Amino acid sequence: METLKKDAVDAISKLPESATIDDIMYRLYVIDKIHKGKEAVSQGKTMTVENLKHEAMTW
């Protein structure tokens, strides 16, 4: 989890001084989604493009 904290601090430090709380929250949201996506891939929780297309057709 230390990597997540480091990524968050790094991302926030790169924002301009005029950044709003919404800017910060959005950046943290994106970092969270990236980390969760990487974790899912490492656990084999993926789907093929064909399966995704089939699932999207049911929406």
PAZAPA-4460 file (N, C-alpha, C; in steps of 0.05 Angstrom, whole numbers, plus 32768, in hexadecimal, padded with zeros to 4 digits):
% residues 59
    n_x    n_y    n_z   ca_x   ca_y   ca_z    c_x    c_y    c_z   seq   type   mol
   8011   7FE8   8000   8000   8000   8000   8011   8019   8000     1      M     A
   802A   8016   8007   803C   802D   8007   803F   803A   7FEB     2      E     A
   803E   8029   7FD7   803F   8033   7FBC   8028   8045   7FB5     3      T     A
   8010   803E   7FBE   7FF8   804E   7FBA   7FFB   8069   7FC7     4      L     A
   8005   806A   7FDF   8009   8083   7FEE   801E   8094   7FDF     5      K     A
   8033   8088   7FD6   8048   8097   7FC8   803D   80A2   7FAE     6      K     A
   802E   8091   7F9F   8022   809A   7F86   800F   80B2   7F8B     7      D     A
   8000   80B1   7FA0   7FED   80C7   7FA6   7FFC   80E0   7FAD     8      A     A
   8010   80DE   7FBE   8020   80F6   7FC6   802E   8102   7FAD     9      V     A
   8039   80F1   7F9D   8047   80FA   7F84   8033   8109   7F72    10      D     A
   801C   80FD   7F6E   8008   8109   7F5C   7FFE   8124   7F67    11      A     A
   7FF9   8125   7F80   7FF0   813F   7F8C   8006   8154   7F8B    12      I     A
   801F   814C   7F8F   8035   815F   7F8F   8039   816B   7F73    13      S     A
   8031   815C   7F5E   8034   8166   7F42   801E   8178   7F39    14      K     A
   8009   817A   7F49   7FF2   818C   7F42   7FFB   81A9   7F46    15      L     A
   7FEF   81BB   7F37   7FF6   81D8   7F3B   7FEB   81E1   7F56    16      P     A
   7FF7   81F6   7F60   7FEE   8202   7F7A   7FD0   820A   7F79    17      E     A
   7FC6   820F   7F61   7FAA   8218   7F5F   7F97   8200   7F5E    18      S     A
   7FA1   81E8   7F61   7F8F   81D0   7F5F   7F79   81D1   7F75    19      A     A
   7F62   81C8   7F6C   7F4B   81C8   7F7F   7F4A   81AD   7F8C    20      T     A
   7F39   81AB   7FA1   7F35   8191   7FAE   7F2A   817D   7F9A    21      I     A
   7F19   8186   7F87   7F0F   8174   7F72   7F25   816A   7F61    22      D     A
   7F38   817A   7F5A   7F4F   8171   7F4A   7F5F   815B   7F59    23      D     A
   7F63   8160   7F73   7F71   814C   7F83   7F62   8132   7F85    24      I     A
   7F48   8134   7F8B   7F37   811D   7F8E   7F36   810D   7F74    25      M     A
   7F34   811A   7F5D   7F33   810C   7F44   7F4E   80FD   7F3F    26      Y     A
   7F64   810A   7F45   7F7E   80FE   7F41   7F81   80E5   7F53    27      R     A
   7F77   80E7   7F6C   7F78   80D0   7F7E   7F66   80BA   7F74    28      L     A
   7F4F   80C1   7F69   7F3C   80AE   7F5E   7F49   809E   7F48    29      Y     A
   7F56   80AC   7F36   7F63   809F   7F1F   7F79   808C   7F29    30      V     A
   7F89   8095   7F3B   7F9E   8084   7F46   7F93   806B   7F53    31      I     A
   7F7D   806E   7F62   7F70   8057   7F6E   7F66   8043   7F59    32      D     A
   7F5A   804D   7F44   7F50   803B   7F2F   7F67   802D   7F21    33      K     A
   7F7D   803A   7F1C   7F94   802E   7F10   7F9F   8017   7F21    34      I     A
   7FA2   801D   7F3B   7FAC   8009   7F4E   7F99   7FF1   7F4F    35      H     A
   7F7F   7FF6   7F50   7F6C   7FE0   7F51   7F6C   7FCF   7F37    36      K     A
   7F70   7FDD   7F21   7F72   7FCF   7F07   7F8A   7FBD   7F06    37      G     A
   7FA1   7FC7   7F0F   7FB9   7FB7   7F0F   7FB6   7F9F   7F22    38      K     A
   7FAA   7FA3   7F39   7FA5   7F8D   7F4B   7F93   7F78   7F3F    39      E     A
   7F7E   7F81   7F31   7F6C   7F6E   7F24   7F7A   7F5D   7F0F    40      A     A
   7F8B   7F6A   7EFF   7F9B   7F5C   7EEB   7FAD   7F48   7EF8    41      V     A
   7FBA   7F4F   7F0D   7FCD   7F3D   7F1A   7FBF   7F25   7F26    42      S     A
   7FA5   7F28   7F2C   7F95   7F12   7F37   7F86   7F03   7F21    43      Q     A
   7F8C   7F0A   7F08   7F80   7EFC   7EF2   7F63   7F03   7EED    44      G     A
   7F59   7F19   7EF8   7F3E   7F22   7EF4   7F3C   7F33   7EDB    45      K     A
   7F3E   7F26   7EC5   7F3D   7F34   7EAB   7F27   7F27   7E9A    46      T     A
   7F21   7F33   7E84   7F0E   7F28   7E71   7F17   7F2E   7E55    47      M     A
   7F10   7F1C   7E42   7F18   7F20   7E27   7F07   7F36   7E1A    48      T     A
   7F11   7F41   7E04   7F03   7F56   7DF5   7EE8   7F4B   7DEC    49      V     A
   7EE8   7F32   7DE3   7ECF   7F26   7DDA   7EBA   7F23   7DF0    50      E     A
   7EC3   7F1B   7E08   7EB1   7F1A   7E1F   7EA7   7F35   7E26    51      N     A
   7EB8   7F49   7E25   7EAF   7F64   7E2B   7E9B   7F6E   7E17    52      L     A
   7E9F   7F69   7DFE   7E8C   7F71   7DE9   7E71   7F63   7DEE    53      K     A
   7E72   7F4A   7DF4   7E59   7F3B   7DFA   7E4A   7F47   7E12    54      H     A
   7E59   7F4D   7E27   7E4D   7F58   7E3F   7E41   7F74   7E39    55      E     A
   7E4F   7F84   7E29   7E46   7F9F   7E22   7E2C   7F9E   7E12    56      A     A
   7E29   7F89   7E02   7E11   7F87   7DF2   7DF8   7F81   7E03    57      M     A
   7DFC   7F78   7E1B   7DE5   7F72   7E2D   7DDC   7F8A   7E3D    58      T     A
   7DEB   7FA0   7E3B   7DE4   7FB8   7E4A   7DCB   7FC5   7E3F    59      W     A
***
